[in-house]
Amino acid sequence: MKANVGTMDRVLRVTAGLALIGLAASGTVGAWGYVGVVPLLTGLLRFCPVYPLIGMNTCPMEKR
């Protein structure tokens, strides 16, 4: 797995993932909020499996 998630993308994914999980845990948005695990993991692992399929990469060239 080659890193394809850049720094800003990573920060946004982790933040959104934690926010969704927090809202689901507090009962604000319901159980669907646990889908926040997906952006959280892709942010932490720096790899998004959808990006290669659509030819996208937010990682800077020197870090590839």
Backbone as JSON, one array per atom type, in Angstrom:
{
  "sequence": "MKANVGTMDRVLRVTAGLALIGLAASGTVGAWGYVGVVPLLTGLLRFCPVYPLIGMNTCPMEKR",
  "N": [[0.85, -1.18, 0.0], [0.77, 1.99, -1.03], [1.28, 5.22, 0.2], [-1.31, 7.53, -0.23], [-2.7, 9.63, 0.71], [-2.62, 12.89, 1.56], [-1.26, 15.42, 3.86], [-3.13, 17.51, 4.69], [-5.53, 16.38, 3.83], [-5.47, 14.11, 5.37], [-5.66, 15.16, 8.01], [-8.23, 16.28, 7.89], [-9.77, 13.96, 7.44], [-9.29, 12.41, 9.78], [-10.27, 14.16, 11.74], [-12.98, 14.45, 10.94], [-13.78, 11.77, 11.13], [-13.43, 11.21, 13.89], [-15.24, 13.06, 14.92], [-17.72, 12.14, 13.89], [-17.83, 9.58, 15.09], [-17.86, 10.34, 17.77], [-20.3, 11.76, 17.87], [-22.04, 9.68, 17.28], [-21.6, 8.0, 19.45], [-22.59, 9.54, 21.5], [-25.22, 9.5, 20.92], [-26.39, 11.38, 19.3], [-26.51, 11.35, 16.44], [-27.23, 8.8, 15.8], [-26.73, 5.27, 15.04], [-25.55, 5.16, 12.49], [-23.5, 6.95, 12.48], [-21.19, 5.69, 13.2], [-19.93, 5.06, 10.9], [-17.88, 6.73, 10.68], [-15.57, 5.47, 11.32], [-14.36, 4.64, 8.99], [-13.26, 7.02, 7.54], [-11.52, 7.71, 9.62], [-9.73, 5.51, 9.85], [-8.63, 5.49, 7.23], [-7.35, 7.93, 7.27], [-5.48, 7.58, 9.35], [-3.96, 5.42, 8.38], [-3.0, 6.48, 6.07], [-3.77, 5.74, 3.53], [-6.11, 5.45, 0.99], [-8.38, 3.29, -0.35], [-10.06, 3.89, -2.48], [-8.98, 5.99, -3.93], [-6.87, 5.09, -5.83], [-8.52, 3.85, -7.69], [-9.92, 5.93, -8.88], [-7.9, 7.44, -9.81], [-6.67, 9.36, -8.17], [-4.59, 11.28, -5.96], [-3.42, 12.7, -3.08], [-1.06, 13.07, -1.88], [2.1, 14.65, -1.52], [4.6, 14.85, -4.13], [7.32, 14.23, -3.36], [7.02, 12.55, -1.18], [6.0, 10.14, -2.03]],
  "CA": [[0.0, 0.0, 0.0], [1.5, 3.23, -1.16], [0.55, 6.34, 0.79], [-1.94, 8.4, -1.22], [-3.48, 10.63, 1.44], [-1.73, 13.96, 2.0], [-1.37, 15.91, 5.23], [-4.4, 18.21, 4.94], [-6.57, 15.37, 3.64], [-5.37, 13.25, 6.54], [-6.19, 15.89, 9.16], [-9.68, 16.38, 7.71], [-10.36, 12.63, 7.61], [-9.24, 12.02, 11.2], [-11.18, 15.04, 12.47], [-14.36, 14.07, 10.6], [-14.03, 10.44, 11.68], [-13.6, 11.32, 15.34], [-16.49, 13.8, 15.18], [-18.85, 11.23, 13.63], [-17.84, 8.55, 16.13], [-18.3, 11.01, 19.0], [-21.73, 12.04, 17.77], [-22.76, 8.4, 17.36], [-21.47, 7.5, 20.82], [-23.45, 10.34, 22.37], [-26.61, 9.28, 20.51], [-26.88, 12.53, 18.55], [-26.8, 11.04, 15.04], [-27.63, 7.41, 15.63], [-25.68, 4.29, 14.79], [-24.86, 5.37, 11.22], [-22.33, 7.78, 12.73], [-20.01, 4.84, 13.33], [-19.26, 5.02, 9.6], [-16.71, 7.57, 10.88], [-14.41, 4.6, 11.43], [-13.73, 4.57, 7.67], [-12.31, 8.11, 7.34], [-10.51, 7.67, 10.67], [-8.71, 4.53, 9.48], [-7.91, 5.91, 6.03], [-6.46, 9.02, 7.67], [-4.38, 7.05, 10.15], [-3.13, 4.54, 7.56], [-2.53, 7.3, 4.93], [-4.11, 5.06, 2.29], [-7.53, 5.36, 0.67], [-8.5, 2.32, -1.44], [-10.84, 4.44, -3.6], [-8.15, 6.92, -4.7], [-6.28, 4.49, -7.04], [-9.57, 3.53, -8.66], [-10.32, 7.15, -9.6], [-6.69, 8.12, -10.24], [-6.44, 10.52, -7.33], [-3.53, 11.16, -4.97], [-3.23, 14.0, -2.45], [0.27, 13.06, -1.28], [3.1, 15.38, -2.3], [5.45, 14.01, -4.96], [8.52, 13.75, -2.68], [6.68, 11.56, -0.16], [5.42, 8.94, -2.64]],
  "C": [[0.89, 1.24, 0.0], [0.67, 4.36, -0.58], [-0.02, 7.22, -0.31], [-2.83, 9.46, -0.59], [-2.5, 11.66, 2.01], [-2.07, 14.48, 3.39], [-2.72, 16.57, 5.52], [-5.58, 17.24, 4.82], [-6.62, 14.47, 4.87], [-5.98, 13.9, 7.78], [-7.72, 15.97, 9.08], [-10.37, 15.04, 7.93], [-10.4, 12.21, 9.08], [-10.22, 12.86, 12.01], [-12.64, 14.65, 12.21], [-14.71, 12.71, 11.19], [-14.27, 10.48, 13.18], [-14.9, 12.04, 15.69], [-17.7, 12.89, 14.98], [-18.95, 10.15, 14.71], [-18.32, 9.14, 17.45], [-19.78, 11.3, 19.01], [-22.55, 10.76, 17.87], [-22.73, 7.86, 18.79], [-22.38, 8.26, 21.78], [-24.93, 10.2, 22.01], [-27.2, 10.42, 19.7], [-27.3, 12.17, 17.13], [-27.24, 9.6, 14.81], [-26.45, 6.53, 15.26], [-24.93, 4.51, 13.48], [-23.61, 6.23, 11.39], [-21.05, 6.98, 12.89], [-19.33, 4.6, 11.99], [-18.01, 5.91, 9.64], [-15.44, 6.77, 11.07], [-13.65, 4.57, 10.1], [-12.8, 5.76, 7.43], [-11.21, 8.14, 8.41], [-9.38, 6.71, 10.28], [-7.93, 4.95, 8.23], [-6.97, 7.08, 6.33], [-5.26, 8.52, 8.45], [-3.42, 6.18, 9.33], [-2.52, 5.26, 6.35], [-2.78, 6.61, 3.59], [-5.62, 5.0, 2.13], [-7.68, 4.41, -0.51], [-9.29, 2.83, -2.65], [-9.97, 5.32, -4.5], [-7.49, 6.28, -5.92], [-7.32, 4.18, -8.12], [-9.98, 4.74, -9.49], [-9.12, 7.98, -10.03], [-6.35, 9.36, -9.44], [-5.33, 10.23, -6.33], [-3.3, 12.54, -4.39], [-1.88, 14.09, -1.75], [1.24, 13.88, -2.14], [4.04, 14.42, -3.03], [6.64, 13.43, -4.2], [8.23, 12.7, -1.62], [6.15, 10.26, -0.74], [6.37, 7.79, -2.61]]
}
